Amino acid sequence: MLRTSVINLLKKNARMLQLRLAKFTGHDGPQTLAERRAEWKSRHQCFELDYHKHENFRWDDEKFMERWTKVFGSFCGLRANQFDPDNVIIDIGCGSRPAFDWFDNHCLKYHLDPLLDEYRKISQVQQFWKGKPVKSLLSKPAEEFIQALENRGDFVNCWNVLDHTYDWRRIVLNLWRYTKPDALLCIGTDFQSHGDGHPGIDDPLFFWEFVESHFHILSKRENYVEREVALLLRKC
């Protein structure tokens, strides 16, 4: 009787693990990965592009730099001249204006966003993209892993991104893969879905389990710079 109970418990736990892994790889839930991506492209990305085409804090130099001073300087404890020329820093979900302009030195900066090619056409921000190396401008979804960036990031940033995507689980895995061992990752995110543009994070427990098993949490702030949580992490 006891042995049967133990076996049933093991089977139950194994099934739960399979379900969690299936969700991680995007093959479980009310929508398939393909369906989620299609909705994201037709609904959420249209919202994002329209938002960036209208006035926002990125059009104001003072507000823009103040935002990133709070994130990179105050929260992450980084200096504007933090990185050397041979360092690599990667901004996942960079938006319509490059946050890495806050760093005034000439390290190699990668900027990734699925709408980047469209954002660079917006007249109010075009000037900030001029002169950036073409190879550093990556107009593609963060869910798509870029082999060339694996274990290259001395600092990786992902601010206000995860809850805007069609498969945040893949993205957190990619963030881990891009970050060098012992290097820093900054995440700022919300969890709740807020309609258009914000599909949300549907499994916060899994998010925290992944973070805690793959990184050391150096700093955590709630409700910081308009995000539910801000995390400064060091890759294990």
N, C-alpha and C positions, 0 to 999 in steps of 0.2 A: 504493500500500500504506500509506504513512504517512498520507495524507489519510483513508483509510478508518478507520485506527486512531484518528485524532483525532476523527472524526465519531462513532464508536462510544463513545469516552470522553465526549464532550459529551452524547450521548444518555443514557448511564449516569448522569452527574452530574445531568442534568435530571430523570431519573426519581427519583433519590434525593431531590432537592429537593422534587418533587411529593409524595413519601411523607411527608417531614418536615412539609410544609405541611398535608397531609391529617391527620396526627396532631395538629398544632396546632389545627386547627378541629374536631377530634373525630370525624372520619369514617373512621378507619382503625383496624386492630387487631382482636383477637379478639372484642371487644364493640363494638357501636355506641354512640353517645352516649346514645341513649334507654335502652339496656340497662344501661349503667353508672349512669345516673341512677336507674333503677328499683331496682337493687341497693343503691345508696347510700341511697335513701329507706327501703327495707324492712329493710335490715340495719344499715348503718353509723350512720344517724341514730337508730335505736332504741337502739343501744349508747351513743351520745353523750348522749342524753336521760337514760337510766338512770344513766350515770356522774355527771352533774351533779346528779341527785336525791339522791345519796348524799354523805356527808361528803368534802370535798376542801379544798385549801388556800384556796379562795375564801371558805370559812366562817370563816376565822381572819384577823382584821384585820391582825395583825402579820405573818403569813406572806405575806398578799396584798400589802401595801404594800412589804414587803421585796423581793418578786419584781419589782415594777415599778420600784422604785428601782434595782435592778440593770440592768434593761433600758433604761428611759428616762433615768435619771440617769447611771449608770456607763458603760453602753455607748454610748448615743446622745449623751451629753453635754448633755442638756436640763435646764432648770430647771423647778420646779413652776409658776413664773409666766412660762414661756417665751413664751406666745402672747398676742397682743392680742385685744380683744373682736371685731375684724373678721376674725380668722384662722379658718380652717376646718381641723379635724383629723378624720381618718376612721379608724375601727378596723374592719378587715375580718376577720370571724370573732371577734366580741368575747366570745363565751361568756356565761356566766350571771351574771357580775358585771362592771360597767364598769371596765376598766383605766384609762380616761381620767379617772377620779376622782382619779388621782394628780396630775393638773394642777389646781391650786387656783384658777385664774382662770376667767373666763366667756367663753372663746372658743366658737365654734360647734362642737359635738362630735357626730359621727355615729357610730352604733353599728349594725353590720350583722351579722346571723347568721340562718341559715335557721330556727333553733329559738328565736329571741328571744322570740316570743310565749309559747312554752311555758316557757322559762327564767324569765320574769317571774312565773310562777305558783308558783315554788318558794319556800316560806315563808322559808327562811334567807337569801334574797337579795332578796326583794321590796322591802325598805326602800331599797336602793341604786338602784332604778329610779324611785322616786317623785319627781315633779317634773321629770323629764326631758321636754323638748319632744317631743310625739308625732311631729312630722315628722323628728326625729333618730333614731327607733327603726325600723330597717329589717329586718323579718323576712322575709328572702329569701336564696336562695343567692348566694354571691359570684360564681358563674359568670354571673349575669344583670347585664348592664351597666346602670348608672343614669346616664342622660344628664345629669341635673341636677347630678351631681357631677364631670363631666368638667373636668379642669384646675382644680379648686378646692382641692385638698388642700395646705395648707402643711406638713402632716406626715401621713403615712399609715402605719398600723401593720398588720402581718399576722403575728401570732405564733402558732406552733403551729396552723397552719391548712391549708397547701397539701397535706400528705400525708393529710388527712382528707376530701378532696373528690372529686367525680366527674370534674372536668375542670380540673386545676390550670393547664393551658396558657392557658385562657381567663382564669383569675384573674390570672396574672402580667401578661397584656395589660391587663386592667382596672386593675390596680394602677398600671401605667405611665400609663394614660389619666386616672386620678383625680389623680395627683400633678402639681402645678404644675411648670413648668420651673424648675430649680435648687432645688426643694424636696426634702425628705427622705422617704425610705421606709425603714422598718425591717421586715426579714423574719427570722423565726426558724423553722426547719423541720427535720424529719427527711426522709429519703429512702426508707428501706426500708419495705415493707409489714409491718405487725405484726398482721394479722388484723382482727377486728371494730373498726370505727371508724377504721382506718388503711389505706386503699387504697394509699397510698404515691405516690412520684414515680417513674414508670417510665422516664424518660429524663433522668437528671441532666445529661448532656452538653448537651441542648437547653436545659435550665434555665440552665446557666452561660453558654451562647452568648447567650441572650436578655438575661440580666442585664448581661453585659459590653458588649453592643451598644446598650443603652438607658439605662444608668446608669454613673456613676462610683462605684466601690467605695471608700467612705471608711474603712470598718473591716470586718474579717472575723474572727470568733472561732469556733473549733471547740469542740464540747461545752460550750456556754455556756448556763447556766440550763436545763439538761435538753434542749437542742436540739442536733442534730448540727452545725448551722452557724447563726450569727447574722450578719446583714449590715446595715450602715448604708449606704444608697445615696443618691446625689444624681442626680436626673433630668437627663439630658443636654439 
